[in-house]
Amino acid sequence: MNIAMKLKDYAQLMRLHRPIGILLLAWPTLWALWIAGQGRPDPRIFVVFVLGVVLMRSAGCVINDYADRDFDPHVARTRDRPVAAGRVSPREALALFVVLCLIAFGLVLTLNRLTILLSFAGAFLAATYPFLKRYSHLPQFYLGMAFGWGIPMAFAAQTGGVPGLAWILFAANIFWAVAYDTAYAMVDREDDLKVGVKSTAILFGRHDRALILVFHMVTIALLALTGALAGLGLGYYAGLTAASGFALYQQRLMRHRDRDGCFRAFLNNNWFGAAVFAGLLVDYLYL
């Protein structure tokens, strides 16, 4: 096969053409870096974590498609993915996953011992999350743990420890992930019911929108508590107010529960995360 085509398939397998996952993983990591660094994170640590976000999100997509290789051909949105379509073999996917994880681990080795130790838990979460949807209707909570593990790692790298504040921020990210990934799961709900994949969208049923709003509000409450404990001011809370507005807008997007509206609501969470980070920047820079 043409090398350029193979590389294109690998890039699609890593979802490099769809950066939303990178952004949803990056925002909580950046929140943690800025709070742990009191607005001035170490530049070297910042670069390591940004590269790590890209690598680990890519690795997560690869192992997800490997795990779902028997399901994806039966789902409209995923049937053309490289593994499902047969353009990349399962063995190639596993090899790519290992390579990405090893590169990410090489970056972590430039940080302190606690961060290195925490990275093993992060790798375990990333590798096991895709398999949970076979056994539980709550994989979105596990996703929140996987996508939020950069928070304790960022505090460890920046300060040498993981204070209680970090775990509150970690909890906020779990509830946020449940909110946005439930909207994402609503897109595939009919197909998932046919093939036997479980999700919060299926578990919540007709209460899906209401519970998404509840999880968004719990996220905001925990972020507000984080701000209070970190001594943040008006700029940060203005960011939380904007994020709340995006959460309400997503309810409007999902009002008919159609695939397009639910997917747009999922994508809009990028702005939710960006609003929180913008509030942090304003607070640390100007207030």
N, C-alpha and C positions, 0 to 999 in steps of 0.2 A: 504494500500500500504506500502511496505517496506520503513522505514524511510530513509535509505541510498539513495534509489532511488529518494525519494521526495526531499531530500536535493540536490541531483545531478541536478534535474530539476530546483530547485530554483537557483542554481549556474549558470546553462545554461541560465536561464531567465535573470540573472544579467550580462551575458556575461563574467564571470570571466575566461572562457577558451579562450577568445579573448581580450587580453589586449590593443589592438590598441586604443580603445576609451579612456581608462585610460591615455595612453601616450599623445594623442592629447589634452586631457583636462589638463594634468599635465604640459606640456611644457610652455604654456603661463602663467600659475600660477607661475611656477618657475622663468620665466623671470621677472615677476612683483616682486616677493619676493626678488630676487637678486638686482634689480635696486632700489627698495624702501629701502632695507637694505644696499645699497652701498657695496654689496658684502659680507655682514655679516648679513644675516637674523637671527632674534631671533630663537633659536632652538625649543622653545616651539611652536611658531607660525608656524614654518616649519612643525613640526609633525602634528599639527591640520589641516593644509592645505593639506598635503599629504593624510591623512586619509579621509578628506572631499572629495578630488578628487575621491577616490575609491568609497566612499559611494554614492556620487551624480551621478557619471557616472552609477553606478549600478542601482540607482533609475530611472535615465533617460531611461535606457534600459527596465526596467520593465514597466514604464508607456507608453513607445513607443509600446511595444508588446500588452499592453492592448488596446491602441488606434487603433492598426492595426489588431486586432483579426479577422476582417472580410475580410481584404485584404491579409494577410500573407498566408493563405492556397492556394491562387491562384498564388503566386510568387515562382518560382523554388528555389531561394536562402533561402526563409524564411518559407516554408511550414512545416518544421520539428521543428520549434521553439515550446517551451513547451505549450504556450497558443494556438497557431494555431493548434497544434497536439492534444490538449485536455488533455495533461498530467497535466496542471495547470489550474485551473478555473479562470475566470476573477475576481471573488471575492478574491481569494487567491492572485492574482497579485496586486490588489489594496491594500490589507492589507500589503503585502511585501513592496510596495512603501511607504506607510505611516510609517512603522517601520524604513526603511532606512533613510527617511527624518528626523524623530524624533531623531535618533542617531546622524545624521549630525548636527542637530540643537543643540543637547546637547554639541557637541564640540564647536560650535560657541559661546555658552554662556560663554565659558572661555575667550573670547576676549572682546574688548571694545564695547561701545554702538553703535558707527557708523557702525562697522562691523556687529553687530547683526541686525541693521536696514536694511543694504544692503542685508543681507541673505534672507530677505523676497522676495525681487525682484528676487533674484537668484532662489529661490524655485518656484516662479510663472513662470519664463522663462522655467525651466525644466519641469514643469507640463503641460504647454500649447503648447510647441513646436510640439509634435507629431501630434496635431490636425490641425496644420496650412496647412499641405500638401493637405488637402481636399479643401481649399479655395484659395490658392495662389500658383503661380509657383516660389515663392521666399522663401521657408522655409529654404534654406541654409543660408540666411542672419540672420534669427532668430536663427538658430543653432549657428552661430558665436557669437551672443549676449549671448546665454545660456552658451556656452563653454568658453566665455571670461569673464564672470562675476566674476570669481575669481581674475581678475586683479584689479578692483577698491577695492574689498574686501581685497586683499593682501596689497595694499597701505594703506587702512584704518587701518588694523590691525598693520602694521609695523610703520606707521608715524602718525596716528590719523587723517589723511585727505586724500582727493583724488585730487591731483593736475592735471593740464591740461595734463601733461606728461602721466599720467595713462590713460586718455581717448584717446590719440593718440595711445598708445599701444593697447588699447581695439579695436580701429578702425582697426589696423593692423590685429588683430586676426579675426575680422569679415571677412575681405577680404580673409584671409588665409583659413578660414572655407568654404567660398564659393568655393574657388579653389579645396580643397580636397574633399568636399562633392559633388560637381558636378561630379568629376571623379567617386565617389562612386555611384551616381545616374545613371551614364551611364551604369553601370553593369545591372541595373534593368529597363532600359528605356522601352524596349519592353513590359515587364510585366506590368509596371506602366501605360502605354498607354491603355492596355486592361482593367485594373481595375479602372482607373480614378484617380490615384494618380498623383499629380503635382510636378514638380521639375524644377530646373534651367537646368538640362540636356535636358529636353523636350523643355523648353522655348528657349534655345540657339540653338538647332538644329545643323546644320552643322558648326556653328561657335563655338561649344563647346570647342574644344582644344585651339583655339585662345583666347577665353575669359578666360579660365583657366590660360593661360600664362599671360594675362593682370592682372588678380587678384593676381597672384603670384608676379608680378613685383610691383604692388601697395603695396602689403604687405612689400616687401623689402624696398621700398621707405619710407614707414611710420616707419619701424623699423630703418632705417638709420636716420630719423628725431628724433626718440626717442633717439638714441645713441648720436646725436649731442647735444640735450637738456640735456642729463644726463652726458655729458662730458666724454663719453666712447672713447676708443682709437683703435689702430690697431688690437688688438686681437678680439674685437667685430666685426669690419668690415671684418676681415678674416672669421669669422663665417657666416656673411651675404653673403660673396662671395661663400662659400661652399653651403649655402642654395640655392643660385641662381643656382648653378650647379645641385642640386637635382631637382629643378623645371624644368630645361631644360631636364634632363634625363627622367622625367615623361612624357614630350611631346613625347619622343621616344617610351616609353612604350605604349602610347595611340594611336600610329600612325595608327593602323588598327581598332581602336574602338571596339575591341573584349572584351568580358567579362573579360577574364583572364588578359589582358594587362591593362585594366582600373582599375581592383581591385589591381593589383600590383602597379600601379601609386598612388592609394589612400594610400596603406600601406607605400609607400616610404615617405609620408609626416612625418612619425615618424622621419626620418633622417633629414628632413628639420628643424623640431622643435629642434632636438637634436643639430644640427649644430649651431643654434642661441644661445642655452644655453651654448654650449662648448665655443663659442666666449666670452660670458659673464664671464665664469669661468676664462679663460685665461687672459682676460683683468683685472679683479679684483685681481687675484692672482699674476700675473707676470709683469704687465705693469703699 
